[in-house]
Amino acid sequence: MTLDQLPLHQNATISSIDWSGLDEREARRLQELGFGEGASVSALHRGVLFWRDPIAVKIGRMTVALRKAHAAAMQVVPA
C-alpha cells in the first residue's frame, strides 16, 4: 500500500520510496525531513476537495503536509 492509501490515524513504516518519480530538489527535501526507508509515519488528515490533496503526515514529532503525488511514491507497511 502507498502512503496516500493509508487509513487515517493508522501507524505504518515506510518500506520503500520511488525517488526516481520525484523531482531531485523535492526528493532531497523529503529526505531532510526524515522520509526514508524504516521511518514511522501516520496519515492525520486529507484535503477536503476533489483530489484529497494535500495529506498531513506525522513523521517523528513533526506534522508535514505532502502532495498526494509524493505520498503515492512511498510504499508503507501498516503497523
FIVO-937260 format. One record per atom (N, C-alpha, C, CB): atom name; x, y, z; residue number from 1; residue in three letters. Coordinates in Angstrom, 1 decimal, padded with zeros to 4 digits, always signed. Each point is the difference from the previous one (the first is absolute). Glycine has a CB too. Layout:
REM FIVO-937260
  site      px      py      pz  pos  code
    CA       X       Y       Z  NUM   Ala
...
END
This chain:
REM FIVO-937260
  site      px      py      pz  pos  code
     N  +000.9  -001.2  +000.0    1   Met
    CA  -000.9  +001.2  +000.0    1   Met
     C  +000.9  +001.2  +000.0    1   Met
    CB  -001.9  -001.2  +001.2    1   Met
     N  +001.4  +002.3  -001.8    2   Thr
    CA  +000.8  +001.2  +000.0    2   Thr
     C  -000.5  +001.0  +001.1    2   Thr
    CB  +000.4  -000.3  -002.5    2   Thr
     N  +000.4  +001.2  +002.9    3   Leu
    CA  -000.4  +000.9  +001.0    3   Leu
     C  -001.3  +000.8  -000.2    3   Leu
    CB  +002.5  +000.2  +000.5    3   Leu
     N  -002.8  +000.1  -001.8    4   Asp
    CA  -001.2  +000.7  -000.2    4   Asp
     C  -001.2  -000.9  +000.2    4   Asp
    CB  +001.2  +001.5  -001.7    4   Asp
     N  -001.1  -002.8  +001.7    5   Gln
    CA  -001.1  -000.9  +000.2    5   Gln
     C  -000.1  -000.4  +001.5    5   Gln
    CB  +000.3  -000.9  -002.3    5   Gln
     N  +000.6  +001.2  +003.1    6   Leu
    CA  +000.0  -000.3  +001.4    6   Leu
     C  -001.2  +000.6  +000.7    6   Leu
    CB  +002.5  -000.2  +000.1    6   Leu
     N  -003.3  -000.6  +000.7    7   Pro
    CA  -001.1  +000.5  +000.7    7   Pro
     C  +000.5  +001.1  +001.0    7   Pro
    CB  -001.3  -002.2  -000.3    7   Pro
     N  +000.5  +003.1  +000.6    8   Leu
    CA  +000.3  +001.1  +001.0    8   Leu
     C  +000.3  -000.6  +001.3    8   Leu
    CB  -001.4  +001.6  -001.2    8   Leu
     N  +002.4  -001.0  +001.9    9   His
    CA  +000.4  -000.4  +001.4    9   His
     C  +000.5  -001.4  +000.2    9   His
    CB  -001.7  +001.6  +000.7    9   His
     N  +002.1  -002.2  -001.8   10   Gln
    CA  +000.6  -001.4  +000.1   10   Gln
     C  +001.5  +000.2  -000.2   10   Gln
    CB  -002.1  -001.2  -000.9   10   Gln
     N  +002.8  +000.6  +001.8   11   Asn
    CA  +001.5  +000.1  +000.0   11   Asn
     C  +000.5  -001.0  -001.1   11   Asn
    CB  +000.1  +000.7  +002.4   11   Asn
     N  +001.0  -000.3  -003.0   12   Ala
    CA  +000.6  -000.8  -001.0   12   Ala
     C  +001.5  +000.3  -000.1   12   Ala
    CB  -002.1  -000.1  -001.3   12   Ala
     N  +002.8  -000.8  +000.6   13   Thr
    CA  +001.5  +000.2  -000.2   13   Thr
     C  +000.2  +000.1  -001.5   13   Thr
    CB  +000.6  -001.3  +002.1   13   Thr
     N  +000.2  +002.2  -002.5   14   Ile
    CA  +000.3  +000.2  -001.4   14   Ile
     C  +001.0  -001.2  -000.4   14   Ile
    CB  -000.3  +002.6  +000.1   14   Ile
     N  -000.1  -003.4  -001.1   15   Ser
    CA  +000.8  -001.1  -000.5   15   Ser
     C  +000.8  +000.4  -001.2   15   Ser
    CB  -001.7  -001.6  +000.9   15   Ser
     N  +001.2  +002.5  -001.7   16   Ser
    CA  +000.8  +000.4  -001.2   16   Ser
     C  -000.5  +001.3  -000.5   16   Ser
    CB  +000.6  -002.4  -000.6   16   Ser
     N  +000.2  +003.1  -000.1   17   Ile
    CA  -000.4  +001.3  -000.7   17   Ile
     C  +000.5  +000.0  -001.4   17   Ile
    CB  +000.0  +001.2  +002.2   17   Ile
     N  -000.8  -000.9  -003.1   18   Asp
    CA  +000.4  +000.2  -001.4   18   Asp
     C  +000.6  +001.4  -000.3   18   Asp
    CB  -001.8  -001.7  -000.7   18   Asp
     N  +003.0  +001.8  +001.1   19   Trp
    CA  +000.7  +001.3  -000.1   19   Trp
     C  +000.0  +000.5  -001.5   19   Trp
    CB  +001.4  -000.5  +002.1   19   Trp
     N  -001.3  -000.4  -003.0   20   Ser
    CA  +000.1  +000.4  -001.4   20   Ser
     C  -001.2  +000.7  -000.5   20   Ser
    CB  +001.5  -002.0  -000.4   20   Ser
     N  -002.7  +001.7  +001.0   21   Gly
    CA  -001.2  +000.7  -000.4   21   Gly
     C  -000.2  +001.4  +000.6   21   Gly
    CB  -001.0  -002.3  -000.1   21   Gly
     N  +002.0  +002.8  +000.9   22   Leu
    CA  -000.1  +001.3  +000.6   22   Leu
     C  +001.1  +000.9  -000.6   22   Leu
    CB  -001.0  -001.0  +002.1   22   Leu
     N  +000.7  +002.3  -002.1   23   Asp
    CA  +000.9  +001.0  -000.3   23   Asp
     C  +001.2  -000.1  +001.0   23   Asp
    CB  -001.8  +001.5  -001.0   23   Asp
     N  +003.0  -001.3  +000.5   24   Glu
    CA  +001.2  -000.1  +000.8   24   Glu
     C  +000.0  +000.9  +001.2   24   Glu
    CB  +001.3  -000.6  -002.0   24   Glu
     N  -001.7  +001.8  +001.9   25   Arg
    CA  -000.1  +000.9  +001.1   25   Arg
     C  -001.0  -000.4  +001.0   25   Arg
    CB  +000.7  +001.9  -001.4   25   Arg
     N  -001.9  -002.4  +000.9   26   Glu
    CA  -001.1  -000.4  +000.9   26   Glu
     C  +000.5  -001.3  +000.7   26   Glu
    CB  -001.8  +001.0  -001.5   26   Glu
     N  +002.4  -001.9  +000.9   27   Ala
    CA  +000.5  -001.2  +000.6   27   Ala
     C  +001.0  +000.3  +001.1   27   Ala
    CB  -000.3  -001.3  -002.2   27   Ala
     N  +001.2  +002.2  +001.9   28   Arg
    CA  +001.0  +000.4  +001.0   28   Arg
     C  -000.7  +000.6  +001.3   28   Arg
    CB  +001.7  +000.4  -001.9   28   Arg
     N  -002.7  +000.4  +001.6   29   Arg
    CA  -000.7  +000.7  +001.1   29   Arg
     C  -000.7  -001.1  +000.9   29   Arg
    CB  -000.3  +002.1  -001.4   29   Arg
     N  -000.3  -003.0  +000.7   30   Leu
    CA  -000.7  -001.1  +000.8   30   Leu
     C  +001.0  -000.8  +000.8   30   Leu
    CB  -001.8  -000.1  -001.8   30   Leu
     N  +003.0  -000.2  +001.3   31   Gln
    CA  +001.0  -000.7  +000.7   31   Gln
     C  +000.4  +000.8  +001.2   31   Gln
    CB  +000.8  -001.1  -002.1   31   Gln
     N  -000.6  +002.4  +001.9   32   Glu
    CA  +000.4  +000.9  +001.1   32   Glu
     C  -001.1  +000.0  +001.1   32   Glu
    CB  +001.3  +001.4  -001.6   32   Glu
     N  -002.5  -001.5  +001.3   33   Leu
    CA  -001.1  -000.1  +001.0   33   Leu
     C  -000.1  -001.3  +000.7   33   Leu
    CB  -001.2  +001.7  -001.4   33   Leu
     N  +001.9  -002.7  +000.9   34   Gly
    CA  +000.0  -001.3  +000.7   34   Gly
     C  -000.7  -001.1  -000.8   34   Gly
    CB  +000.1  +001.2  +002.1   34   Gly
     N  -000.6  -000.9  -003.3   35   Phe
    CA  -000.7  -001.0  -000.7   35   Phe
     C  +001.0  -001.0  -000.7   35   Phe
    CB  -001.9  +001.6  -000.4   35   Phe
     N  +001.9  -002.8  +000.8   36   Gly
    CA  +000.9  -001.0  -000.5   36   Gly
     C  -000.5  -001.4  +000.4   36   Gly
    CB  +002.0  +001.7  +000.1   36   Gly
     N  -001.3  -002.7  -000.6   37   Glu
    CA  -000.4  -001.4  +000.4   37   Glu
     C  +000.2  -000.2  +001.5   37   Glu
    CB  +000.7  -000.8  -002.3   37   Glu
     N  -001.7  +000.3  +002.9   38   Gly
    CA  +000.0  -000.3  +001.4   38   Gly
     C  -000.6  +001.1  +000.9   38   Gly
    CB  +002.0  -001.3  -000.4   38   Gly
     N  -002.4  +002.4  -000.2   39   Ala
    CA  -000.6  +001.1  +000.8   39   Ala
     C  -001.4  -000.3  +000.4   39   Ala
    CB  +001.5  +001.6  -001.2   39   Ala
     N  -001.9  -001.3  +002.4   40   Ser
    CA  -001.4  -000.2  +000.4   40   Ser
     C  -000.8  +001.2  -000.4   40   Ser
    CB  +000.8  -001.5  +001.9   40   Ser
     N  -002.0  +001.3  -002.5   41   Val
    CA  -000.9  +001.0  -000.4   41   Val
     C  -001.4  -000.3  +000.4   41   Val
    CB  +001.6  +000.6  -001.9   41   Val
     N  -002.4  +000.4  +001.8   42   Ser
    CA  -001.5  -000.1  +000.2   42   Ser
     C  -000.7  +001.1  -000.8   42   Ser
    CB  +000.4  -001.0  +002.3   42   Ser
     N  -001.4  +000.7  -003.0   43   Ala
    CA  -000.8  +001.0  -000.8   43   Ala
     C  -001.0  +000.6  +001.0   43   Ala
    CB  +000.3  -001.3  -002.2   43   Ala
     N  -000.3  +002.6  +002.4   44   Leu
    CA  -000.8  +000.7  +000.9   44   Leu
     C  -001.3  +000.6  -000.6   44   Leu
    CB  +002.1  +000.4  +001.4   44   Leu
     N  -001.9  +000.1  -002.6   45   His
    CA  -001.1  +000.8  -000.6   45   His
     C  +000.2  +000.0  -001.5   45   His
    CB  -000.3  +001.4  +002.1   45   His
     N  -000.8  -001.4  -002.8   46   Arg
    CA  +000.0  +000.2  -001.5   46   Arg
     C  -000.7  +001.3  -000.4   46   Arg
    CB  +000.2  -002.5  -000.3   46   Arg
     N  +000.2  +003.1  -000.7   47   Gly
    CA  -000.8  +001.2  -000.5   47   Gly
     C  -001.4  -000.4  -000.3   47   Gly
    CB  +002.1  +001.0  -001.0   47   Gly
     N  -003.0  +000.0  +001.0   48   Val
    CA  -001.4  -000.3  -000.1   48   Val
     C  -000.5  +000.1  -001.5   48   Val
    CB  -000.3  +000.8  +002.3   48   Val
     N  +001.1  -000.2  -003.1   49   Leu
    CA  -000.5  +000.2  -001.4   49   Leu
     C  +000.4  -001.2  -000.9   49   Leu
    CB  +000.1  +002.5  +000.3   49   Leu
     N  -000.5  -002.4  -001.5   50   Phe
    CA  +000.0  -001.0  -001.0   50   Phe
     C  +001.1  -001.1  +000.1   50   Phe
    CB  -000.9  +001.7  -001.4   50   Phe
     N  +002.1  -001.3  +001.4   51   Trp
    CA  +001.1  -001.1  +000.0   51   Trp
     C  +000.5  -000.3  +001.3   51   Trp
    CB  +000.6  +000.8  -002.2   51   Trp
     N  -001.2  -000.3  +003.3   52   Arg
    CA  +000.4  -000.3  +001.4   52   Arg
     C  +001.5  +000.3  +000.2   52   Arg
    CB  -001.8  -001.8  +000.1   52   Arg
     N  +002.1  +003.0  -000.6   53   Asp
    CA  +001.4  +000.4  +000.0   53   Asp
     C  +000.1  +001.3  +000.8   53   Asp
    CB  +000.5  -001.1  -002.2   53   Asp
     N  +000.4  +001.4  +003.1   54   Pro
    CA  +001.1  -000.8  +000.4   54   Pro
     C  -000.4  -001.0  +001.1   54   Pro
    CB  +001.6  +001.9  -000.7   54   Pro
     N  -000.6  -002.7  +001.1   55   Ile
    CA  -000.1  -000.9  +001.1   55   Ile
     C  +000.9  +000.4  +001.2   55   Ile
    CB  -000.6  -001.9  -001.7   55   Ile
     N  +000.0  +002.0  +002.8   56   Ala
    CA  +000.8  +000.3  +001.2   56   Ala
     C  +000.5  -001.3  +000.6   56   Ala
    CB  -001.3  +002.1  +000.5   56   Ala
     N  +002.7  -002.2  -000.4   57   Val
    CA  +000.6  -001.2  +000.4   57   Val
     C  +000.9  +000.3  +001.3   57   Val
    CB  +000.0  -000.9  -002.4   57   Val
     N  -000.2  +000.0  +003.4   58   Lys
    CA  +000.9  +000.1  +001.2   58   Lys
     C  +001.2  -000.9  -000.3   58   Lys
    CB  -002.0  +000.5  +001.6   58   Lys
     N  +003.1  +000.1  -001.4   59   Ile
    CA  +001.3  -000.7  -000.1   59   Ile
     C  +000.9  +000.5  +001.2   59   Ile
    CB  -000.2  -000.3  -002.6   59   Ile
     N  +000.5  -000.6  +003.5   60   Gly
    CA  +000.7  +000.4  +001.2   60   Gly
     C  -000.9  +000.9  +000.8   60   Gly
    CB  +002.2  -000.2  -001.1   60   Gly
     N  -001.7  +001.3  +001.5   61   Arg
    CA  -000.8  +001.0  +000.8   61   Arg
     C  -000.6  +001.1  -000.9   61   Arg
    CB  +001.4  -000.5  +002.0   61   Arg
     N  -001.2  +000.4  -003.3   62   Met
    CA  -000.4  +001.0  -001.0   62   Met
     C  -001.3  -000.4  -000.7   62   Met
    CB  +002.4  +000.7  -000.3   62   Met
     N  -003.1  +000.3  -000.1   63   Thr
    CA  -001.1  -000.2  -000.9   63   Thr
     C  +000.3  +000.8  -001.3   63   Thr
    CB  -001.7  -000.3  +001.9   63   Thr
     N  +001.7  -000.5  -003.0   64   Val
    CA  +000.4  +000.6  -001.3   64   Val
     C  -001.1  -000.2  -001.0   64   Val
    CB  +002.4  -000.6  +000.5   64   Val
     N  -002.6  +001.6  -001.3   65   Ala
    CA  -001.0  +000.0  -001.1   65   Ala
     C  +000.7  -000.5  -001.2   65   Ala
    CB  -001.4  +001.9  +001.0   65   Ala
     N  +000.9  -003.1  -001.6   66   Leu
    CA  +000.5  -000.5  -001.2   66   Leu
     C  -001.0  +000.0  -001.1   66   Leu
    CB  +001.5  -001.5  +001.3   66   Leu
     N  -001.0  +001.7  -002.5   67   Arg
    CA  -000.8  -000.1  -001.2   67   Arg
     C  -000.4  -001.5  -000.1   67   Arg
    CB  +001.1  +002.0  -001.2   67   Arg
     N  -002.2  -002.3  +000.6   68   Lys
    CA  -000.5  -001.3  -000.2   68   Lys
     C  +001.0  -000.8  -000.9   68   Lys
    CB  -002.4  +000.7  +000.4   68   Lys
     N  +003.0  +000.0  -001.4   69   Ala
    CA  +000.9  -000.7  -000.9   69   Ala
     C  +001.3  -000.4  +000.8   69   Ala
    CB  -000.9  +001.4  -001.9   69   Ala
     N  +001.3  -000.7  +002.9   70   His
    CA  +001.2  -000.4  +000.8   70   His
     C  -000.4  -001.2  +000.9   70   His
    CB  +000.9  +002.4  -000.1   70   His
     N  -002.0  -002.3  +000.7   71   Ala
    CA  -000.4  -001.1  +000.8   71   Ala
     C  -000.2  -001.3  -000.8   71   Ala
    CB  -001.1  +001.7  +001.6   71   Ala
     N  +000.6  -001.6  -002.8   72   Ala
    CA  -000.2  -001.1  -000.9   72   Ala
     C  +001.3  -000.7  -000.4   72   Ala
    CB  -002.1  +001.1  -000.8   72   Ala
     N  +003.3  -000.4  +001.0   73   Ala
    CA  +001.3  -000.6  -000.4   73   Ala
     C  +000.5  -000.8  +001.2   73   Ala
    CB  +000.4  +001.9  -001.6   73   Ala
     N  -001.1  -001.9  +002.8   74   Met
    CA  +000.6  -000.6  +001.2   74   Met
     C  -000.9  -001.3  +000.3   74   Met
    CB  +000.8  +002.2  +000.9   74   Met
     N  -000.1  -003.3  -000.9   75   Gln
    CA  -000.6  -001.3  +000.4   75   Gln
     C  +000.1  -000.1  +001.5   75   Gln
    CB  +000.5  -001.1  -002.2   75   Gln
     N  -001.6  +000.7  +002.8   76   Val
    CA  -000.1  -000.1  +001.5   76   Val
     C  -000.5  -001.4  +000.4   76   Val
    CB  -000.3  +002.5  +000.2   76   Val
     N  +000.7  -002.9  +001.0   77   Val
    CA  -000.5  -001.2  +000.6   77   Val
     C  -000.7  +000.4  +001.3   77   Val
    CB  +001.9  -001.5  -001.0   77   Val
     N  -003.2  +001.3  +001.1   78   Pro
    CA  -000.8  +000.3  +001.2   78   Pro
     C  +000.6  -000.7  +001.2   78   Pro
    CB  -002.1  +000.4  -001.4   78   Pro
     N  +002.1  +000.3  +002.5   79   Ala
    CA  +000.5  -000.6  +001.3   79   Ala
     C  -001.1  -000.8  +000.7   79   Ala
    CB  +001.6  +001.9  +000.2   79   Ala
END
